[in-house]
């Protein structure tokens, strides 16, 4: 083999290892965020703001389960909120009910104020 080809293979292997290490260096919260959908980020942010110690511990455990392959499916915001509430963390997530009026979406509270 030529020196250039050996160097190419070595660089390629190093790049693969660097990518693998970058994935492994993700913190538990970032690992969990990759598996969240449907307002899951909002729920996680609210939980971390309201219960930083407890929410971090839960995020760490969920990240471990994700890395072990126990959790394979994505986690919705509603599922995450239910989990937090089941363990006793009453996480408040701001919600708005919107209704269609004259082709526009308005909040329900604004609609009631108008009437």
C-alpha positions as CSV (number, residue, x, y, z in Angstrom):
1,X,0.0,0.0,0.0
2,X,1.1,3.5,-0.7
3,X,1.8,6.0,2.1
4,X,-1.0,8.3,0.8
5,X,-3.6,5.5,1.0
6,X,-2.6,4.5,4.5
7,X,-2.8,8.1,5.6
8,X,-6.2,8.4,4.0
9,X,-7.4,5.3,5.9
10,X,-6.0,6.7,9.1
11,X,-7.7,10.1,8.7
12,X,-11.0,8.4,7.8
13,X,-10.8,6.2,10.9
14,X,-10.0,9.3,13.1
15,X,-12.9,11.2,11.7
16,X,-15.3,8.3,12.5
17,X,-13.9,8.2,16.0
18,X,-14.3,11.9,16.4
19,X,-18.0,11.7,15.3
20,X,-18.6,8.9,17.7
21,X,-17.1,10.8,20.6
22,X,-19.1,13.9,19.7
23,X,-22.3,11.8,20.0
24,X,-21.1,10.3,23.3
25,X,-20.3,13.7,24.8
26,X,-23.9,14.9,24.5
27,X,-25.3,15.7,27.9
28,X,-28.5,13.9,29.1
29,X,-30.7,16.9,28.4
30,X,-29.5,17.1,24.8
31,X,-29.8,13.4,24.3
32,X,-33.4,13.6,25.6
33,X,-34.2,16.6,23.4
34,X,-33.4,14.5,20.3
35,X,-36.2,12.2,21.3
36,X,-38.9,14.8,22.0
37,X,-41.6,16.1,19.7
38,X,-45.0,17.9,19.9
39,X,-44.0,20.6,22.4
40,X,-41.7,18.2,24.3
41,X,-39.0,20.9,24.3
42,X,-41.4,23.3,26.0
43,X,-42.3,20.8,28.7
44,X,-38.7,20.0,29.4
45,X,-37.7,23.6,29.6
46,X,-40.6,24.4,31.9
47,X,-39.7,21.4,34.1
48,X,-36.1,22.4,34.3
49,X,-37.0,26.0,35.2
50,X,-39.5,25.0,37.9
51,X,-37.8,21.9,39.3
52,X,-34.1,22.0,38.2
53,X,-32.8,19.3,40.4
54,X,-35.6,16.8,40.0
55,X,-36.1,17.4,36.2
56,X,-32.4,17.0,35.6
57,X,-32.4,13.7,37.4
58,X,-35.4,12.5,35.4
59,X,-33.8,13.7,32.1
60,X,-30.6,11.9,33.0
61,X,-32.4,8.6,33.7
62,X,-34.4,8.9,30.4
63,X,-31.2,9.6,28.5
64,X,-29.7,6.4,30.0
65,X,-32.7,4.4,28.9
66,X,-32.5,5.9,25.4
67,X,-28.8,5.1,25.1
68,X,-29.4,1.5,26.3
69,X,-32.1,1.1,23.7
70,X,-35.0,0.6,26.2
71,X,-36.7,3.7,24.9
72,X,-36.9,3.5,21.1
73,X,-39.8,5.7,20.2
74,X,-40.0,9.5,20.4
75,X,-41.6,11.1,23.4
76,X,-44.4,13.6,23.0
77,X,-44.8,16.7,25.1
78,X,-47.9,15.3,26.6
79,X,-46.2,12.0,27.6
80,X,-43.3,13.9,29.2
81,X,-45.7,16.2,31.1
82,X,-47.7,13.1,32.3
83,X,-44.4,11.5,33.5
84,X,-43.4,14.6,35.5
85,X,-46.9,14.8,37.1
86,X,-46.9,11.1,38.0
87,X,-43.7,11.5,39.9
88,X,-45.1,14.5,41.8
89,X,-43.8,17.5,39.8
90,X,-46.7,19.7,38.9
91,X,-45.1,21.3,35.9
92,X,-47.0,24.3,34.6
93,X,-46.9,24.7,30.8
94,X,-48.5,27.8,29.4
95,X,-51.3,27.0,27.0
96,X,-53.7,29.0,24.9
97,X,-57.0,27.8,23.4
98,X,-57.4,29.4,20.0
99,X,-60.5,29.5,17.9
100,X,-61.2,30.6,14.3
101,X,-63.0,33.9,13.9
102,X,-63.4,35.6,10.6
103,X,-60.7,33.3,9.1
104,X,-58.1,34.2,11.8
105,X,-57.0,32.4,14.9
106,X,-57.7,34.3,18.1
107,X,-57.2,33.2,21.7
108,X,-60.4,32.2,23.5
109,X,-59.7,34.8,26.2
110,X,-59.6,37.5,23.6
111,X,-62.8,36.3,22.1
112,X,-64.5,36.4,25.5
113,X,-63.2,40.0,26.0
114,X,-64.7,41.2,22.8
115,X,-68.2,39.9,23.8
